[in-house]
Amino acid sequence: MIQKLTALGLIALLMSFTSPKSVKEDYCPSNAPTLYSMEEALAAPAKAEKLDISMQKLKAIPPTIGNLENLVCLDIAFNLIGTLPPEITKLKKLQYLNMAGTRYMAKVPVELLKQLPSLKVLNISDHPEWPAARFEEVKKALPNVKVITAE
């Protein structure tokens, strides 16, 4: 008997095929500790390589993010931010950026992201309010970046 797939069941099934976690592991240094607050990262900015400030109800990413010039992985998913600060362009080593579920963001700031020469993966999944054309614009604007649009 085939069971009816619920929305959560479908998401779990899709995640088993293309899990962003495995993509993240490919680009984030496993030997570097993950930091979970800006304060912690700014205490030793030269050592900050992985910063996970997801799900913290942040309304803005502070301009001091630019001080974390050795950052390789940044997870800002599921926050209340509307845009990224211009200082994000100082993160020249950033390879992985997770912006999933940043629903207050009307669009992806591709002009800023184009200035990140090391960016390899951008997760912009969980934005059901965005039309498909918006995802295609991002992919076209960032041709050398793996853009994750659905899980």
C-alpha positions in Angstrom: 0.0 0.0 0.0 1.4 3.4 -1.0 1.2 6.0 1.7 0.4 9.6 0.9 3.5 11.7 1.2 3.2 14.6 3.5 5.1 17.8 2.8 7.6 16.9 5.6 8.0 13.4 4.2 8.7 14.8 0.7 11.3 17.3 2.1 13.0 14.4 4.0 13.1 12.3 0.8 14.5 15.2 -1.3 17.1 15.9 1.4 18.4 12.4 1.3 19.4 12.9 -2.4 20.9 16.4 -2.1 21.7 17.2 1.4 23.3 20.6 1.8 25.2 19.2 4.8 27.3 17.1 2.5 28.0 20.1 0.3 28.9 22.1 3.4 31.3 19.4 4.5 33.0 19.6 1.1 33.8 23.3 1.5 34.1 23.9 5.2 37.3 23.0 7.0 36.6 20.1 9.3 39.6 20.9 11.6 38.4 24.4 12.3 35.9 24.9 15.2 32.5 26.2 14.4 31.8 29.5 16.2 28.2 30.3 17.1 28.2 34.1 17.8 29.7 37.2 16.3 31.2 38.0 19.7 33.0 34.7 19.8 34.3 35.2 16.3 35.4 38.8 16.8 37.3 37.7 20.0 39.9 36.1 17.7 39.0 37.2 14.1 42.1 35.7 12.5 41.1 32.3 13.7 37.5 32.5 12.7 36.9 30.2 9.7 33.4 28.8 10.4 30.6 30.9 11.7 27.1 29.6 12.2 24.7 32.3 13.3 21.6 30.7 11.9 18.2 30.8 13.6 19.1 33.6 16.0 16.4 36.0 14.9 19.0 38.5 13.7 17.6 41.5 11.9 20.9 42.5 10.5 24.4 41.2 10.0 26.8 43.7 11.7 29.4 45.5 9.5 32.0 43.9 11.8 31.6 40.8 9.7 34.2 42.3 7.4 36.8 41.8 10.2 36.5 38.0 9.8 38.7 37.9 6.7 39.7 34.2 7.1 36.0 33.1 7.2 35.5 30.1 4.9 32.0 29.1 5.9 29.1 31.4 6.9 25.7 30.2 7.9 23.1 32.9 8.4 20.0 30.8 7.6 16.6 31.4 9.0 17.2 34.9 10.3 15.2 38.1 9.9 17.8 40.0 7.9 16.7 42.1 4.9 20.1 42.4 3.2 23.8 41.9 3.7 26.2 44.6 4.7 28.6 45.9 2.1 31.5 44.7 4.4 30.7 41.2 3.4 32.8 41.8 0.3 35.9 41.7 2.6 35.4 38.0 3.0 37.6 37.0 0.1 38.2 33.4 1.4 34.4 32.7 1.9 33.5 29.5 0.0 30.2 28.5 1.5 27.3 30.8 2.3 24.0 29.5 3.6 21.2 32.0 3.3 18.3 29.5 3.3 15.0 30.8 4.7 16.1 34.4 5.0 12.5 35.4 4.1 12.9 39.1 4.9 15.4 39.3 2.0 13.5 40.5 -1.1 16.3 39.4 -3.3 19.8 38.0 -3.2 22.4 40.8 -3.2 24.3 39.4 -6.2 26.3 42.6 -6.7 27.9 42.0 -3.3 28.3 38.2 -3.8 30.1 38.8 -7.1 32.9 40.4 -5.2 33.6 37.1 -3.3 36.2 35.4 -5.5 36.3 32.2 -3.5 32.5 31.6 -3.2 31.7 28.1 -4.4 28.3 27.3 -2.8 25.3 29.6 -2.1 22.3 28.0 -0.4 19.2 30.1 -1.1 16.6 27.3 -0.6 13.4 27.7 1.4 12.2 30.9 -0.3 8.8 29.7 -1.6 7.7 33.3 -2.1 10.3 33.9 -4.7 9.4 33.2 -8.4 11.5 30.7 -10.2 12.9 33.5 -12.4 14.6 35.0 -9.3 16.6 31.8 -8.7 17.5 31.7 -12.4 18.8 35.3 -12.2 21.1 34.4 -9.3 22.4 31.3 -11.1 23.1 33.4 -14.2 24.8 36.2 -12.2 27.0 33.7 -10.3 28.0 31.2 -13.0 30.9 29.7 -11.0 28.9 29.1 -7.9 26.8 26.1 -7.0 23.5 27.6 -6.2 21.3 25.4 -4.0 17.6 26.4 -4.5 15.7 23.4 -3.1 16.4 20.7 -0.7 
